[in-house]
Amino acid sequence: MNKLFKISLCSLGLTLSCIFSFSQEIVELGFKADNGIRSMFFDSLSKKLFVGGNFNYLLNDSGEKILHVNKLAVWDGTKWDSVDNSHNHKTYVIGIKRVKDKLTFIGTGGAHILNSDTLKRLPLGGTILNLEEINDTVYFVGLENFNKADTHKVEGIAKWDGQNFYPMPKLEKFGSFYNYSAISGYKGDIYVGGNFTDFQIPERADLMKFDGQNWLPVGGGIDGGPWINKSIVFNNELYFGGYFNKQGNWPQYAGRNIIKWDGDNWYTVGGLGDDGLQVTSFNVIDSFLVVVGVFQTASNEIFAPGIAVLNKNKWCSYDFNFGQIREVTSNDTMLFVGGWDVYNGQTLIGIKNFRNFSNCSTPVTVEKIEPKDLFGKNLKAFPNPFEKSITIQWHENKEAKSLVILNQNGMEIKRINYPSNNLQIDLTEFPSGSYLVKLTLMDDSKKLTQIIKK
């Protein structure tokens, strides 16, 4: 590693500390906080950098408090300030985005928008973990304890038209605890990921999609780990990052903590980090996918502590040993990364000339992962939708162990043991709505299909 030189930089209007390696520059922006950063957003309209987290004060090098910022700070390119210092943030800020032309802040205290210099609370409480504007509608996702939005009760996911909140069709509660932390629109569907498991249907693990009418499993779920943190569309493919290891017939590291989906199949992209580490966030900058988190290596090949950049078909890194990074954003000239102790005791730093990389891997071998054939063509239900009874058929060279019908809460409401492969079932007593049919074969493999009662 090249020797690092520390110099004075005044091009941003104040004296900042700078470190060079190759043609990259680390710029210490004077943000050393008493706690960690959870969210960052560079607003291209106001040309300001907004930073949120669980911090209260900015500190000098001696650890003395120098500025009270109360969970939310803003940088105008020359100095730091608080955002609406009259607002008493008792909770921390997890996400910041501009949606519906409004700067919107989410976290453990619900959702707020910034009007001029004043924060206004939106009627959505509880802990909100992410938000995304999809087809002119804003979707909020979070923990199970969402509070009421206006007069509508929501649980973990809600949509907003800029004026009012509305509930989504209920996404089933899985297990004793769940949270939804990732949301993206992709090929006409809404994908939601997080930390949830349906113990009756493991293929729903941590990921579902909404097709406009029903929530459906996606490609067998994320079956190799506890959770998904974030998702993002990049080069017309949907990437997921978190703490998992999608297993398959490839080297063990290849499906670790990051994976992509094209609407039909999973693909590995080399993997990031070792077991026990995780991807915390993404950002698409220029033609690159910038990935940050708590990891040390990319594609099991190059040293990439905290930041890895997917440049075409190679993973690239910078020649600095970063700490625990939570979030990343950028303007035209600088990459901003924030988290805990990111670099040299700083909670947030900038990287100039960030398009110049120190190291790049060999081209990543992309491995196709065939999703489990859960919604296979061999299991049919008709008529669908139905009014009173429905015929269920399957064409397998195996006997069936059971056929179970589940409601939208994942509860078993009808079971037939050792069924024949051509059944007519009377469901007159069932209320209108969608149901899931789960067929278990004698080898314990499963087939699923969705049915709808008018």
Residue pairs with C-beta under 8 A, 6 or more apart in sequence:
1 21
1 319
2 21
2 22
2 319
4 19
4 20
4 21
5 19
5 20
6 17
6 18
6 19
7 18
7 19
7 20
8 15
8 16
8 17
8 18
9 15
9 16
9 17
9 18
9 25
9 27
10 16
12 27
12 77
12 78
13 77
13 78
14 30
14 78
14 79
16 27
16 28
16 29
16 30
17 27
17 28
18 25
18 26
18 27
18 28
19 25
19 26
19 28
19 320
19 344
20 26
21 318
21 319
21 320
21 358
22 319
22 356
22 358
23 353
23 356
24 318
24 319
24 320
24 351
24 352
24 353
24 354
24 356
24 358
25 351
25 352
25 353
26 320
26 343
26 344
26 349
26 350
26 351
27 334
27 349
27 350
27 351
27 352
28 343
28 344
28 346
28 349
29 75
29 336
29 346
29 348
29 349
29 350
30 58
30 80
31 51
31 58
31 73
31 75
31 80
31 338
31 346
31 347
31 348
32 58
32 59
32 60
32 61
32 345
32 346
32 347
33 53
33 55
33 56
33 57
33 58
33 59
33 69
33 347
33 348
34 55
34 56
34 57
34 58
34 59
34 65
35 53
35 54
35 55
35 56
36 53
36 54
36 55
36 324
36 326
36 339
36 340
36 347
37 51
37 52
37 53
37 55
37 326
37 327
37 338
37 339
37 340
37 347
37 348
38 52
38 53
38 54
38 92
38 93
38 94
38 95
38 107
38 326
38 327
39 51
39 52
39 53
39 93
39 94
39 95
39 96
39 107
39 326
39 327
40 49
40 50
40 51
40 52
40 96
40 327
40 328
40 329
40 336
40 338
40 348
41 49
41 50
41 96
41 97
41 98
41 103
41 329
42 48
42 49
42 50
42 329
42 330
42 331
42 336
43 49
43 50
43 98
43 103
44 331
45 98
47 76
47 77
47 331
48 74
48 75
48 76
48 77
49 74
49 75
49 329
49 331
49 336
50 72
50 73
50 74
50 83
50 96
50 103
50 105
51 72
51 73
51 74
51 75
51 338
51 348
52 71
52 72
52 73
52 92
52 93
52 94
52 95
52 96
52 105
52 107
53 71
53 92
53 93
53 326
53 338
53 347
54 71
54 92
55 69
55 71
55 73
55 347
56 68
56 69
56 70
56 71
57 65
57 66
57 67
57 68
57 69
58 65
58 66
58 67
58 69
58 73
58 80
59 65
59 66
60 66
61 345
67 80
67 81
67 82
68 82
68 85
69 80
69 81
69 82
69 83
69 85
70 82
70 85
70 87
70 88
70 89
71 89
71 91
71 92
71 93
71 107
72 82
72 83
72 84
72 89
72 93
72 105
73 80
73 81
73 82
73 83
74 80
74 81
74 82
74 83
75 81
83 114
83 117
83 119
84 114
84 117
84 118
84 119
86 118
87 112
87 118
87 119
89 109
90 109
91 107
91 108
91 109
92 107
92 108
93 105
93 106
93 107
94 106
94 107
94 108
94 127
94 128
94 129
94 130
95 105
95 106
95 107
95 128
95 129
95 130
95 131
96 103
96 104
96 105
96 106
97 103
97 104
97 131
97 132
97 133
98 104
99 131
99 132
99 133
99 138
100 133
100 138
100 160
100 162
102 113
102 114
102 162
103 113
103 114
104 111
104 112
104 113
104 114
104 122
104 131
104 138
105 111
105 112
105 113
105 114
105 119
106 112
106 128
106 129
106 130
106 131
106 140
106 142
107 127
107 128
108 127
109 125
110 121
110 122
110 124
110 125
110 126
110 128
110 147
111 121
111 122
111 124
111 128
111 131
111 140
112 119
112 120
112 121
112 122
113 119
113 120
113 122
114 120
122 160
122 165
123 148
123 149
123 150
123 165
124 140
124 146
124 147
124 149
124 154
124 158
124 160
124 165
125 146
125 147
125 148
126 142
126 143
126 145
126 146
126 147
127 142
127 143
127 145
127 146
127 179
128 140
128 141
128 142
128 146
129 141
129 142
129 143
129 179
129 180
129 181
129 194
130 140
130 141
130 142
130 180
130 181
130 182
130 183
130 230
131 138
131 139
131 140
131 141
131 183
132 138
132 139
132 183
132 184
132 185
133 139
134 183
134 184
134 185
134 190
135 185
136 161
137 159
137 160
137 161
138 159
138 160
138 161
138 162
139 157
139 158
139 159
139 160
139 168
139 183
139 190
140 157
140 158
140 159
140 160
141 156
141 157
141 180
141 181
141 182
141 183
141 192
141 194
142 156
142 157
142 179
142 180
142 181
143 156
143 178
143 179
144 155
144 156
144 173
144 177
144 178
144 179
146 154
146 155
146 156
146 157
146 158
148 154
149 158
149 160
149 165
149 166
149 167
150 164
150 165
152 158
152 165
152 166
152 167
153 167
154 165
154 167
154 168
155 167
155 170
155 171
155 173
156 171
156 178
156 179
156 180
157 168
157 171
157 180
157 183
157 192
158 165
158 166
158 167
158 168
159 165
159 166
159 167
159 168
160 166
168 210
169 210
169 213
169 214
169 215
169 408
170 408
170 409
171 180
171 192
171 208
171 210
171 215
172 198
172 204
172 215
172 408
172 409
172 410
173 409
173 410
174 196
174 197
174 198
174 199
174 204
174 410
175 196
175 197
175 198
175 199
177 195
178 194
178 195
178 196
179 194
179 195
179 196
180 192
180 193
180 194
180 196
181 193
181 194
181 195
181 227
181 228
181 229
181 230
182 191
182 192
182 193
182 194
182 228
182 229
182 230
182 231
182 240
182 242
183 190
183 191
183 192
183 193
183 231
184 190
184 191
184 231
184 232
184 233
184 238
185 191
185 233
186 233
186 238
186 261
186 263
187 263
188 211
188 212
189 209
189 210
189 211
189 212
190 209
190 210
191 207
191 208
191 209
191 218
191 231
191 238
192 207
192 208
192 209
192 210
193 206
193 207
193 222
193 228
193 231
193 240
193 242
194 206
194 227
194 228
195 206
195 226
195 227
195 228
196 204
196 205
196 206
197 204
197 205
197 206
198 204
198 205
198 410
200 404
200 406
200 410
200 412
200 438
201 217
201 406
201 410
201 436
201 438
201 446
201 448
202 221
202 223
203 217
203 220
203 221
203 223
203 372
203 374
203 446
203 448
204 217
204 221
205 221
205 222
205 223
206 221
206 222
206 225
206 226
206 227
206 228
206 242
206 244
207 217
207 218
207 219
207 221
207 222
207 228
207 240
208 215
208 216
208 217
208 218
209 215
209 216
209 218
210 216
213 434
213 452
214 434
214 450
214 452
215 408
216 375
216 450
217 374
217 375
217 448
218 261
218 371
219 261
219 265
219 266
219 369
219 371
219 372
220 371
220 372
220 374
222 228
222 240
222 242
222 244
222 246
222 259
223 246
223 247
224 244
224 245
224 246
224 247
224 255
225 242
225 243
225 244
225 245
225 246
226 242
226 243
226 244
227 242
227 243
227 244
228 240
228 241
228 242
228 244
229 241
229 242
229 243
229 278
229 279
229 280
229 281
229 293
230 240
230 241
230 242
230 279
230 280
230 281
230 282
231 238
231 239
231 240
231 241
231 282
232 238
232 239
232 282
232 283
232 284
232 289
233 239
234 260
234 282
234 284
234 289
234 310
236 262
237 260
237 261
237 262
237 267
238 260
238 261
238 262
238 263
239 258
239 259
239 260
239 261
239 269
239 282
239 289
240 258
240 259
240 260
240 261
241 257
241 258
241 272
241 278
241 279
241 280
241 281
241 282
241 291
241 293
242 257
242 278
242 279
243 257
243 277
243 278
243 279
244 255
244 256
244 257
244 259
245 252
245 255
245 256
245 257
245 275
246 255
246 256
246 259
246 266
246 268
246 369
247 255
248 254
248 255
248 268
248 367
248 369
249 367
250 268
250 365
250 367
251 300
253 270
253 271
253 274
253 299
253 300
254 268
254 270
254 271
254 365
254 367
255 266
255 268
255 271
255 369
256 271
256 272
256 273
256 274
256 275
257 271
257 272
257 273
257 277
257 278
257 279
257 293
257 295
258 269
258 270
258 271
258 272
258 279
258 291
259 266
259 267
259 268
259 269
259 369
260 266
260 267
260 269
261 267
264 371
265 368
265 369
265 370
265 371
266 368
266 369
266 371
267 366
267 367
267 368
267 369
268 365
268 366
268 367
268 369
269 310
269 364
269 366
270 298
270 299
270 300
270 301
270 315
270 361
270 364
270 365
271 298
271 299
271 300
272 279
272 291
272 293
272 295
272 297
272 298
272 299
272 304
272 308
272 315
273 279
273 293
273 294
273 295
273 296
273 297
274 295
274 296
274 297
277 293
277 294
277 295
277 296
278 293
278 294
278 295
279 291
279 292
279 293
279 295
280 292
280 293
280 294
280 325
280 326
280 327
280 339
281 291
281 292
281 293
281 326
281 327
281 328
282 289
282 290
282 291
282 292
282 328
283 289
283 290
283 328
283 329
283 330
284 290
285 330
285 335
286 355
287 311
287 312
288 309
288 310
288 311
288 355
289 309
289 310
290 307
290 309
290 328
290 330
290 335
291 307
291 308
291 309
291 310
292 306
292 307
292 325
292 326
292 327
292 328
292 337
292 339
293 306
293 325
294 306
294 324
294 325
295 304
295 305
295 306
295 308
296 303
296 304
296 305
297 303
297 304
298 304
298 308
298 315
298 317
298 361
299 315
299 361
299 362
299 364
301 315
301 361
301 362
302 315
302 316
302 317
302 359
302 360
302 361
303 317
303 359
304 315
304 316
304 317
304 359
305 317
305 320
305 321
305 322
305 323
306 322
306 323
306 324
306 325
306 337
306 339
306 342
307 317
307 318
307 322
307 325
307 328
307 337
308 315
308 316
308 317
309 315
309 316
309 317
309 357
310 316
311 357
311 360
313 363
313 364
313 366
314 360
314 361
314 362
314 363
314 364
315 360
315 361
315 364
316 357
316 358
316 359
316 360
316 361
317 357
317 358
317 359
317 360
318 351
318 354
318 357
318 358
319 358
319 359
320 343
321 343
322 337
322 342
322 343
323 339
323 340
323 341
323 342
323 343
324 339
324 340
324 341
324 342
325 337
325 338
325 339
325 342
326 338
326 339
326 340
327 337
327 338
327 339
328 335
328 336
328 337
328 338
329 335
329 336
330 336
330 354
333 352
334 350
334 351
334 352
334 354
335 350
335 351
335 354
336 348
336 349
336 350
336 351
337 348
337 349
337 350
337 351
338 347
338 348
338 349
339 347
340 347
341 347
342 348
342 349
343 349
373 447
374 446
374 447
374 448
375 447
375 448
375 449
375 450
376 447
378 394
378 395
378 396
378 447
379 392
379 393
379 394
379 437
379 439
379 447
379 448
379 449
380 392
380 393
380 394
380 449
381 390
381 391
381 392
381 393
381 437
381 449
381 451
382 390
382 391
383 390
383 391
384 390
384 451
384 452
385 451
385 452
385 453
385 454
386 427
386 451
386 452
386 453
386 454
387 453
387 454
388 426
388 427
388 428
389 424
389 425
389 426
389 427
389 428
390 424
390 425
390 427
390 451
391 422
391 423
391 424
391 425
392 403
392 422
392 423
392 424
392 425
392 437
392 449
393 421
393 422
393 423
394 400
394 421
394 439
394 447
395 421
396 421
396 441
396 447
398 441
398 442
398 443
398 445
399 418
399 441
399 442
400 418
400 419
400 421
400 439
400 440
400 441
400 442
401 417
401 418
401 440
401 441
401 442
401 444
402 415
402 416
402 417
402 418
402 419
402 439
402 440
403 415
403 416
403 419
403 423
403 437
403 438
403 439
403 440
404 412
404 414
404 415
404 416
404 437
404 438
404 440
405 412
405 413
405 414
405 415
405 425
405 427
405 435
405 436
405 437
405 438
405 451
406 412
406 413
406 435
406 436
406 437
406 438
407 413
407 433
407 435
408 433
408 434
408 435
413 430
413 435
414 425
414 427
416 423
416 425
419 439
427 453
430 453
431 453
432 453
432 454
433 452
433 453
434 450
434 451
434 452
434 453
435 450
435 451
435 452
435 453
436 448
436 449
436 450
436 451
437 448
437 449
437 450
437 451
438 446
438 447
438 448
439 446
439 447
439 448
440 446
441 447
